[in-house]
């Protein structure tokens, strides 16, 4: 969508023109690619090769936020349409600058109709390790946990629902889906991420029909604004080594390119609890991204071309396991996951130079994912080819309070899976399918930039497996008082579950896998034919909720209080049932499943350079199992979160010392009703969990940082995380109870 590069016009045609330059240069040195942003309308532009910009706004006076990498950002008060000429100061001159206000590292814009949490690079640096799956530790909106005790895979949840219900995109192109659903977050290195936007509830119809709980969009580093050279090295106590390098260069006055390198490895065996199993996998990853960026301000063109290749290998299981031997020739249980992936994507955005509220964009992506893995005696291989194309047009109706978007997108997915449904790997089963879909959409948005905002989205899709279906989404915002904002949303989502790639932890057990197809069981809609994916029906859900944001004055400062409530009602869900001895079952629910999420949060800066975030979350969840309606296993009912961040400037303001501490408390979590679980743990719920992590960062100017962090400061450990670990080829073996 090129949302950051496409300026918008708001309620009128006041044109601001100006230039940005280096204030310290002997001769005027203009800044090419500097950002100019109008917060009221959330519109912006960038300067051309002459350092000049042109931006349409609705009214005066106005404020513009100007920024450029390596320079101190500033806010300009604009009272008339005179030509703006402004010099930015390099960050090395920060001791000469007095910063009166500073935006929080994560915030919700008062002008946004949707509840979108905007996360800046400052927030990501609070936990500067190591990939996208580890970038949510300081964010109360996202829950992070391990999926099992063997593979070290981290999974995220939002609104009480796991990541398959969250649409995860990179610059609005889906990236973590299909074969990459369980491990895909670890394929996005943290240093590649420039910022994130987290949307709770129903997302935009522009991005498809699959999102149910929300959307996470990642903005990647851009060659035009990233540093010419960047290097990062990381070493962890568990043997993990990592490096990142960015190399950006100017090819011509319109072309920029960057090569982004990432590598990590863990070659040391670690077994701190002496249970005979590796605490973390032996792992190695090489990840290379090449980005090309094209900017032609005169013709209103912006383009990105990306190519990425990835190789990721993991070995886990018992310490005695040898990956170079066939699983059948050894007594030790182990797992290997070998992934090779290639991605190509491109996007082109156009702004009509004469009518700047008319914009158009096209974006496309292709990926090839090949994964070969084994878990004990059981193989699991998956090949996934994917293609994606979107065409988008933006304009206004009558005036710029009324905006309209419409377009179409097409998707193609081909899956080939080979696995054994029995834990001993005796019988091999193959699941192959091809999905093709095309959809048209339109989205109308009204925003008076004062009190009311409305976004209504509609899309119609034709899919070779799902048929013809309709997806509506609605977002509302009302400014009750100047400091009180109410938002609401409702939307429908539909998705085809990839039951194996989304639940790799079923393979880290000795259970047999049972798929109960529509012909084997009663259905809510018996006249509907069984879907051509594992014999199951697709998942369909409605998500609706509201949020209230209140800013109050505490002395001379503002405190932000927030409350949100969201409910997801499943018309149909694919249930993963762990509560039968010796098996894990997949089937469509025969009753009503739902998830309710309540969150209270507080953000406050009691004094300069000190930030605090507090949050409490309550989840009320119910899944329609065959044995009755129950709370899903291993999902806490309560969560308490706190993050404190302090920056000590010292004598030299551009050499700060930063401190960050994050606290999490998780309530009891239900365990499966199984005899071996009761015998091992002696109770049906887990005890409460409390964790503490922290990081200290020392900066020497804008170009060198040194950070030291500790996770799990209290060294909290789960007693016996693996059930029947001394008999790994027995049906009671289970490493998923973490």
C-alpha positions in Angstrom: 0.0 0.0 0.0 3.0 2.3 0.4 1.1 4.0 3.2 4.2 5.9 4.5 5.0 7.3 1.1 1.6 8.4 -0.2 0.6 11.8 1.0 -3.1 12.5 1.8 -5.1 15.7 1.5 -7.3 16.7 4.3 -10.4 18.9 3.9 -9.1 21.6 1.6 -6.2 22.5 -0.6 -3.7 24.5 1.3 -0.3 23.7 -0.1 2.8 24.0 2.1 6.1 24.2 0.3 9.6 24.3 1.8 13.1 22.9 2.0 15.1 21.1 4.7 18.9 21.4 5.0 21.8 20.7 7.4 21.9 23.7 9.8 25.7 23.2 10.5 27.0 23.0 7.0 29.2 25.9 5.8 27.2 26.0 2.5 23.6 25.1 2.5 23.5 21.3 2.2 20.0 20.1 1.4 18.6 16.8 2.8 17.2 14.3 0.3 14.7 11.8 1.7 13.9 13.7 4.9 10.4 13.0 6.4 7.8 15.7 6.7 4.7 14.6 8.7 1.4 16.3 9.5 0.2 14.6 12.7 -3.4 16.0 12.5 -4.1 14.3 9.2 -1.5 11.5 9.5 -0.3 12.5 6.1 3.3 13.1 5.1 5.9 13.3 2.3 9.6 13.2 1.8 12.0 15.8 0.4 13.3 15.4 -3.2 16.9 15.5 -4.4 16.9 19.3 -3.8 15.7 19.0 -0.3 12.3 20.4 -1.2 8.8 19.2 -0.3 5.2 20.0 -1.0 2.4 18.9 1.3 -1.4 19.5 1.2 -3.2 20.2 4.5 -6.7 21.2 5.4 -6.3 24.3 7.6 -3.9 26.7 9.4 -2.3 27.0 11.8 -0.7 23.6 11.6 2.3 21.6 13.0 4.8 19.7 10.9 7.1 17.1 12.3 10.4 16.9 10.4 13.0 14.2 10.7 16.0 12.7 9.0 18.3 9.8 10.0 21.3 11.1 11.9 19.5 14.4 12.7 17.4 15.6 15.6 13.7 15.6 14.8 11.8 18.8 15.3 8.3 20.2 15.3 7.5 23.3 13.3 4.6 25.7 14.0 3.2 26.9 10.6 0.9 29.9 10.6 0.8 30.9 6.9 1.7 29.6 3.5 5.1 31.2 3.2 7.9 29.1 1.9 9.4 27.1 4.7 13.2 26.9 5.0 14.5 25.0 8.0 17.8 23.5 9.1 18.0 20.3 11.1 20.8 19.7 13.6 22.9 16.5 13.5 22.5 14.2 16.5 26.1 14.9 17.4 25.0 18.4 18.3 22.3 17.3 20.8 23.9 19.1 23.6 22.9 22.4 21.9 19.2 21.3 21.6 16.6 21.5 24.4 14.0 18.8 23.9 10.8 20.0 25.4 8.6 17.0 24.6 9.2 13.4 23.5 6.7 11.0 22.1 6.2 7.6 23.8 7.9 4.7 22.1 4.5 3.1 21.7 1.3 5.0 21.4 -2.2 5.2 19.9 -2.8 8.3 17.7 -5.8 10.3 18.8 -6.6 10.9 15.1 -6.7 7.2 14.1 -10.2 5.7 13.7 -8.8 2.2 14.3 -7.1 1.1 17.6 -3.6 0.9 16.2 -0.7 0.7 18.6 2.3 2.3 16.9 5.6 0.8 18.1 8.8 2.8 17.3 12.4 1.5 17.0 13.0 3.0 20.5 10.6 0.4 21.9 12.2 -2.5 20.0 15.6 -1.6 21.3 14.4 -2.1 24.9 14.9 -5.8 24.3 17.5 -5.8 21.6 17.3 -9.5 20.8 17.0 -11.1 18.3 14.1 -11.6 15.9 10.5 -10.7 15.6 9.2 -13.5 17.9 11.3 -11.9 20.7 10.2 -8.3 19.9 7.0 -8.3 22.0 8.4 -8.8 25.5 7.8 -5.2 26.4 4.4 -4.9 24.8 1.3 -5.7 26.9 -0.9 -6.2 23.9 0.9 -9.4 22.9 1.5 -12.6 25.0 4.6 -14.6 24.3 5.2 -18.2 25.4 7.1 -21.4 24.3 5.0 -23.9 22.3 6.9 -26.9 23.7 9.9 -27.8 25.8 12.0 -29.2 22.9 12.1 -27.1 19.8 12.4 -23.7 21.5 9.6 -22.3 19.3 8.0 -19.1 20.6 4.3 -18.4 19.9 2.4 -15.2 20.3 -1.2 -14.6 21.3 -3.5 -11.6 21.0 -7.0 -11.3 22.6 -6.5 -14.8 24.0 -6.1 -16.3 20.5 -2.9 -17.8 19.0 -0.9 -16.4 16.1 -2.8 -18.1 13.2 -5.7 -15.8 14.0 -3.4 -12.8 13.7 -2.6 -11.4 10.2 1.2 -10.8 10.2 2.5 -8.6 7.4 5.7 -6.9 6.3 4.8 -3.6 4.7 1.3 -4.9 4.3 2.3 -8.1 2.4 1.5 -11.3 4.4 4.7 -13.1 5.5 3.9 -15.4 8.5 1.3 -17.8 7.2 1.0 -21.3 5.7 4.2 -23.3 6.1 5.9 -20.5 8.0 3.2 -20.1 10.6 5.0 -21.7 13.6 8.6 -20.5 12.9 8.1 -17.5 10.6 8.5 -14.9 13.3 12.0 -16.1 13.8 12.8 -15.5 10.1 12.5 -11.7 10.6 15.7 -10.4 12.3 15.1 -7.6 14.8 17.5 -5.2 13.3 15.6 -5.3 10.0 12.5 -3.9 11.7 12.1 -0.1 11.6 8.7 0.1 13.4 5.5 -1.9 13.9 1.7 -1.3 13.9 -0.4 -3.6 16.1 -4.2 -3.5 15.3 -6.5 -5.1 17.8 -9.7 -6.6 16.5 -11.0 -6.6 13.0 -8.4 -5.3 10.5 -8.8 -3.7 7.1 -10.5 -5.6 4.3 -7.6 -4.4 2.0 -5.3 -6.9 3.6 -7.6 -9.9 3.1 -10.2 -11.9 4.9 -8.1 -14.1 7.2 -7.5 -11.9 10.2 -9.7 -12.5 13.2 -7.9 -11.3 16.4 -6.0 -8.5 14.7 -3.0 -7.6 12.6 0.7 -6.9 13.1 2.4 -5.0 10.4 6.1 -4.6 10.3 7.9 -1.7 8.5 11.4 -2.8 7.4 14.5 -0.6 7.3 14.6 1.4 4.1 17.8 2.0 2.0 17.1 5.8 1.7 16.8 6.3 5.5 18.8 3.5 7.1 22.5 4.1 8.0 25.0 3.6 5.2 26.7 0.9 7.4 25.4 -0.8 10.5 26.9 -3.8 12.4 25.5 -5.6 15.4 26.9 -8.5 17.3 25.2 -10.5 20.1 26.3 -13.3 22.4 24.1 -15.1 24.9 25.0 -17.2 27.9 23.2 -20.2 26.4 25.7 -20.3 23.5 23.8 -18.3 21.0 25.9 -16.1 18.7 24.4 -13.6 16.2 25.5 -10.9 13.8 23.7 -8.4 11.7 25.1 -6.1 9.0 23.4 -3.5 6.9 25.1 -2.0 3.8 23.2 0.8 2.1 24.3 2.9 -0.9 23.1 5.5 -3.3 23.0 4.1 -6.9 21.7 7.3 -8.6 19.6 10.3 -7.8 16.5 8.1 -7.7 17.7 4.6 -6.8 19.0 3.4 -3.4 19.8 -0.2 -2.5 20.6 -2.1 0.7 21.9 -5.5 1.6 20.9 -6.8 5.0 22.8 -9.8 6.4 21.8 -11.9 9.4 23.4 -15.0 10.9 23.0 -16.9 14.1 24.1 -20.1 15.5 24.1 -22.1 18.8 26.5 -25.0 18.7 26.8 -25.7 22.4 24.7 -28.3 24.2 23.0 -26.9 27.3 21.1 -29.1 29.8 20.9 -27.1 33.0 18.2 -29.2 34.7 20.0 -32.4 33.9 16.9 -34.2 32.4 18.8 -35.5 29.4 17.2 -33.0 27.0 18.7 -29.9 25.4 17.3 -26.7 27.0 17.6 -24.9 23.6 18.1 -26.4 20.1 21.4 -26.6 18.3 20.7 -24.1 15.6 22.1 -22.2 12.6 20.5 -19.6 10.4 21.7 -17.5 7.4 19.3 -14.8 6.2 20.0 -12.4 3.4 17.8 -9.6 2.1 18.4 -7.2 -0.8 16.2 -4.1 -1.0 15.9 -1.6 -3.9 14.1 1.7 -3.4 13.1 4.1 -6.2 11.9 7.7 -5.5 10.8 10.1 -8.2 9.2 13.1 -6.5 8.5 15.0 -9.7 6.5 12.1 -11.3 5.0 11.0 -7.9 6.5 7.5 -8.0 7.9 5.4 -5.2 8.9 1.7 -5.6 10.4 -1.1 -3.6 11.9 -4.4 -4.8 12.9 -7.1 -2.3 14.7 -10.4 -2.6 15.4 -12.7 0.4 16.9 -16.1 0.8 16.9 -18.1 4.1 18.4 -21.3 5.4 17.5 -22.4 8.9 18.5 -25.7 10.6 17.6 -26.8 14.2 18.4 -29.9 16.2 16.7 -30.6 19.5 15.7 -33.5 21.8 17.8 -35.7 24.0 21.5 -34.8 24.4 22.5 -38.2 23.1 20.7 -37.7 19.8 22.8 -37.7 16.7 21.4 -35.9 13.7 23.8 -37.7 11.3 22.2 -41.1 12.1 18.8 -42.3 11.0 16.2 -42.0 13.8 15.4 -45.7 13.6 19.1 -46.6 14.2 19.4 -45.0 17.7 17.6 -45.1 21.0 17.7 -41.4 21.7 14.7 -39.2 20.7 15.5 -36.1 18.7 14.1 -33.6 16.2 15.6 -31.9 13.2 14.0 -29.1 11.2 15.7 -27.9 8.0 14.1 -25.0 6.2 15.0 -23.3 2.9 13.0 -20.3 1.8 13.1 -17.7 -0.9 11.0 -14.6 -1.2 10.5 -12.0 -3.9 8.3 -8.9 -3.5 7.7 -5.6 -5.2 5.5 -2.6 -4.8 4.9 0.6 -6.8 3.1 3.6 -5.6 1.9 6.6 -7.6 0.7 10.0 -6.5 -0.9 12.3 -9.1 1.3 15.4 -8.9 -1.6 17.6 -10.0 -4.3 16.0 -7.8 -2.4 14.7 -4.8 -5.4 13.0 -3.2 -5.5 10.5 -6.1 -3.1 7.7 -5.5 -2.6 4.2 -6.9 -0.5 1.2 -5.9 0.4 -2.3 -6.9 2.2 -4.8 -4.8 3.0 -8.4 -5.4 4.9 -11.2 -3.7 6.1 -14.8 -4.3 7.6 -17.3 -1.9 8.9 -20.8 -1.9 9.2 -22.6 1.4 10.7 -26.1 1.8 10.8 -27.7 5.2 12.0 -31.2 6.0 11.8 -32.3 9.6 11.6 -35.3 11.8 10.4 -35.8 15.4 11.5 -39.0 16.9 10.5 -41.7 14.4 7.8 -39.4 12.8 8.6 -37.4 9.6 7.0 -34.1 8.7 7.8 -32.4 5.4 6.0 -29.5 3.8 6.5 -27.6 0.6 4.6 -24.4 0.1 4.5 -22.1 -3.0 2.7 -18.8 -2.6 1.9 -15.8 -4.8 0.0 -12.6 -3.8 -1.0 -9.6 -5.9 -3.0 -6.4 -4.9 -4.1 -3.4 -6.9 -5.3 -0.4 -4.9 -6.7 3.1 -5.8 -7.3 5.9 -3.4 -9.4 9.1 -3.9 -11.9 11.4 -2.1 -15.6 12.0 -2.3 -16.7 15.6 -2.3 -13.9 16.7 0.1 -11.0 15.2 2.0 -13.1 14.3 5.0 -14.5 11.5 2.8 -12.0 9.0 1.4 -12.5 6.0 -0.7 -10.3 3.1 -1.5 -11.0 0.2 -3.8 -9.1 -2.5 -5.5 -8.6 -6.2 -6.0 -6.2 -8.9 -4.9 -5.4 -12.4 -5.9 -3.8 -15.3 -4.0 -2.3 -18.6 -4.9 -1.1 -21.3 -2.5 0.1 -24.9 -3.3 0.9 -27.2 -0.4 2.5 -30.6 -0.3 2.7 -32.3 3.1 4.2 -35.7 4.0 3.9 -37.1 7.5 3.1 -40.0 9.7 -0.1 -39.7 11.8 1.2 -42.4 14.2 4.1 -41.6 16.5 6.2 -44.6 15.4 6.3 -43.4 11.8 4.9 -46.7 10.4 2.4 -45.3 7.9 3.0 -42.3 5.7 0.2 -39.9 4.8 0.2 -37.1 2.2 -1.9 -34.0 2.1 -1.7 -31.9 -1.1 -3.9 -29.0 -2.0 -4.0 -25.9 -4.2 -5.8 -22.7 -3.3 -6.7 -20.0 -5.7 -8.7 -16.9 -4.8 -9.6 -13.5 -6.2 -11.3 -10.7 -4.3 -12.6 -7.2 -4.8 -12.8 -4.7 -2.0 -13.8 -1.2 -1.2 -13.2 0.9 2.0 -14.9 4.2 2.8 -13.4 6.4 5.5 -14.9 9.5 7.1 -12.8 11.6 9.5 -13.5 15.2 10.5 -10.2 15.3 12.5 -12.3 16.5 15.5 -14.8 14.1 16.9 -16.0 11.5 14.5 -14.2 8.8 12.4 -15.8 6.0 10.5 -14.2 3.3 8.4 -16.5 0.8 6.5 -14.9 -2.0 4.5 -16.5 -4.6 2.3 -15.0 -7.3 0.2 -16.3 -10.2 -1.9 -14.1 -13.2 -2.6 -14.3 -16.2 -4.9 -12.1 -19.1 -3.7 -11.8 -22.5 -5.3 -12.2 -24.3 -1.9 -14.2 -21.7 0.1 -16.6 -20.7 -2.7 -18.1 -17.2 -2.9 -18.2 -15.3 0.4 -18.6 -11.8 1.8 -16.4 -10.1 4.5 -17.6 -6.9 6.2 -15.5 -4.8 8.6 -16.5 -1.6 10.5 -14.5 0.8 12.7 -15.8 3.8 14.7 -14.1 6.5 16.7 -15.8 9.3 18.7 -14.0 12.0 20.6 -16.3 12.3 23.6 -14.1 15.0 25.2 -10.8 16.6 24.1 -9.0 14.0 26.2 -11.5 11.1 25.9 -11.6 8.8 22.9 -14.0 5.9 22.3 -13.4 3.4 19.6 -15.3 0.3 18.4 -15.0 -2.3 15.7 -16.8 -5.4 14.3 -15.7 -7.7 11.5 -15.9 -11.2 10.1 -13.0 -13.4 9.3 -12.6 -16.7 7.5 -9.6 -18.9 7.2 -8.4 -22.4 6.2 -6.3 -23.8 9.0 -3.0 -25.5 8.3 -3.3 -27.9 11.2 0.2 -29.3 11.1 2.3 -26.3 10.4 0.3 -24.3 12.9 0.7 -26.9 15.6 4.2 -28.4 15.3 4.1 -29.2 19.0 1.8 -32.2 18.2 4.8 -33.9 16.8 6.9 -33.4 20.0 4.8 -36.0 21.7 4.2 -39.8 21.5 0.6 -39.3 20.6 -1.1 -40.5 17.5 -2.8 -37.8 15.4 -6.5 -38.3 14.6 -8.4 -36.1 12.2 -12.2 -36.4 12.6 -13.6 -35.3 9.3 -17.1 -33.9 8.6 -18.4 -37.3 7.5 -17.4 -38.8 10.9 -19.3 -36.4 13.2 -22.3 -34.1 13.5 -22.0 -30.7 11.9 -23.7 -27.3 12.5 -24.5 -27.2 8.7 -24.8 -30.8 7.6 -25.9 -29.8 4.1 -22.5 -28.1 3.5 -19.9 -30.3 1.9 -16.6 -31.1 3.7 -13.8 -28.8 2.7 -10.9 -30.1 0.7 -8.3 -29.6 3.5 -7.8 -32.5 5.8 -11.6 -33.2 5.5 -12.3 -30.3 7.8 -14.5 -27.2 7.4 -12.9 -23.6 7.4 -12.9 -21.5 10.5 -15.4 -18.6 10.6 -15.6 -16.0 13.4 -16.9 -12.6 14.3 -14.8 -10.2 16.3 -16.2 -7.1 18.0 -15.3 -4.8 20.8 -14.5 -1.3 22.0 -11.7 0.7 23.6 -11.7 3.8 25.8 -8.7 6.0 26.1 -8.6 8.8 28.7 -5.8 11.3 29.2 -5.7 13.0 32.6 -3.4 15.7 34.0 -1.1 14.8 36.9 0.6 17.9 37.8 2.1 19.3 34.6 2.1 16.0 32.8 -0.4 13.7 31.1 -1.2 10.2 32.2 -3.0 7.9 29.7 -5.5 5.4 30.9 -6.9 2.7 28.6 -9.5 0.0 28.7 -10.5 -2.3 25.9 -12.9 -5.3 25.6 -13.0 -7.7 22.7 -15.0 -10.8 22.0 -14.6 -13.4 19.3 -17.5 -15.7 18.5 -16.7 -18.7 16.3 -19.4 -19.9 14.0 -17.0 -22.8 13.3 -13.6 -23.6 14.7 -11.1 -26.4 14.3 -10.5 -27.7 17.8 -7.2 -29.3 18.9 -8.2 -31.7 21.6 -5.4 -33.0 23.9 -7.6 -34.7 26.4 -7.6 -38.3 25.2 -4.9 -40.7 26.3 -2.4 -41.5 23.5 -3.8 -39.2 20.8 -4.4 -35.6 19.8 -7.6 -35.0 17.8 -8.5 -32.3 15.3 -12.2 -31.7 14.6 -14.7 -29.0 13.9 -16.5 -27.8 17.0 -20.2 -28.9 17.4 -21.1 -26.1 19.8 -20.2 -22.4 20.5 -16.6 -21.4 21.1 -15.7 -17.9 22.1 -12.9 -15.7 23.6 -13.3 -12.5 25.7 -10.4 -10.2 26.4 -10.4 -7.4 28.9 -7.4 -5.1 29.3 -6.7 -2.1 31.6 -3.5 -0.2 31.0 -1.7 3.0 32.2 1.1 4.9 30.5 2.8 7.7 32.4 6.0 9.8 32.3 6.4 11.0 35.9 9.5 13.0 35.0 11.7 13.6 32.0 13.4 10.4 30.5 11.4 8.0 32.8 8.5 6.0 31.3 6.3 3.5 32.9 3.6 1.1 31.5 1.3 -0.9 33.6 -1.4 -3.4 32.4 -3.8 -6.0 33.7 -5.4 -8.5 31.3 -8.3 -10.9 32.0 -9.2 -13.7 29.5 -12.6 -15.4 29.6 -12.3 -18.3 27.1 -14.4 -21.3 26.2 -13.9 -24.0 23.5 -16.6 -26.4 22.5 -14.8 -29.8 23.0 -16.6 -33.1 22.4 -16.5 -33.6 26.2 -18.1 -30.2 26.8 -17.3 -26.5 26.9 -14.0 -25.9 28.6 -11.3 -23.3 28.9 -8.4 -24.0 26.5 -5.4 -25.5 28.1 -2.2 -23.6 28.9 -3.9 -20.1 28.7 -3.7 -17.9 31.8 -6.8 -16.3 33.0 -5.0 -13.3 34.4 -1.9 -11.4 33.4 -0.1 -8.4 35.1 2.5 -6.5 33.1 4.8 -3.7 34.0 7.6 -2.0 32.1 9.9 0.8 33.5 12.4 2.6 31.3 14.8 5.3 32.5 17.4 7.2 30.5 20.3 8.8 32.4 21.8 11.6 30.3 24.9 12.5 32.4 27.3 15.2 31.4 27.1 14.5 27.7 23.5 14.2 26.6 24.3 12.2 23.5 26.0 9.5 25.6 23.1 8.3 27.7 22.8 5.2 29.9 19.4 3.5 29.5 17.8 1.1 31.9 14.8 -1.1 31.2 12.9 -3.6 33.4 9.9 -5.8 32.4 7.8 -7.7 34.9 5.2 -10.4 34.0 2.9 -12.3 36.3 0.7 -15.1 34.8 -2.2 -16.7 36.6 -3.1 -20.3 36.7 -3.4 -22.3 33.5 -5.6 -25.3 32.9 -3.9 -28.6 32.2 -5.4 -31.5 30.2 -7.6 -33.9 32.1 -5.3 -36.9 31.7 -4.1 -39.5 34.3 -0.4 -39.0 33.4 -0.7 -35.3 33.8 -2.4 -35.6 37.2 0.1 -38.2 38.3 3.1 -35.9 37.4 1.8 -32.5 38.5 -0.8 -33.5 41.2 -3.2 -30.8 40.1 -5.3 -29.7 37.2 -3.9 -26.2 37.0 -0.4 -24.8 36.8 0.9 -22.6 39.6 1.2 -18.9 38.9 4.3 -17.7 37.1 6.3 -14.5 37.7 9.2 -13.4 35.5 11.5 -10.4 35.5 13.9 -9.3 32.7 16.0 -6.2 32.2 18.5 -4.5 29.9 21.1 -1.8 30.3 22.2 0.1 27.2 25.1 2.5 26.9 25.3 4.8 24.0 28.4 6.7 22.7 26.9 9.2 20.3 24.5 8.1 17.5 26.8 5.4 16.1 27.8 3.0 18.9 25.7 1.1 21.5 26.6 -1.6 24.0 23.8 -3.5 25.7 23.6 -6.1 28.4 20.4 -7.9 29.2 19.1 -10.7 31.5 16.0 -12.8 30.9 14.3 -14.7 33.7 16.3 -12.9 36.4 14.9 -15.1 39.2 15.9 -18.3 37.2 12.3 -19.6 37.3 12.1 -23.2 36.0 9.2 -25.5 35.4 9.6 -28.8 37.3 9.5 -31.7 34.9 8.5 -29.9 31.7 8.6 -33.2 29.8 6.1 -36.0 30.7 7.6 -39.5 30.6 10.9 -38.2 29.3 12.7 -41.4 30.1 10.4 -43.3 27.7 10.3 -40.9 24.6 8.9 -43.5 22.2 6.0 -44.3 24.5 2.5 -42.9 23.8 2.6 -41.0 27.1 5.7 -39.0 26.1 4.7 -35.3 25.9 6.9 -32.1 25.8 4.0 -29.7 24.9 3.0 -28.9 28.5 4.9 -25.7 29.0 
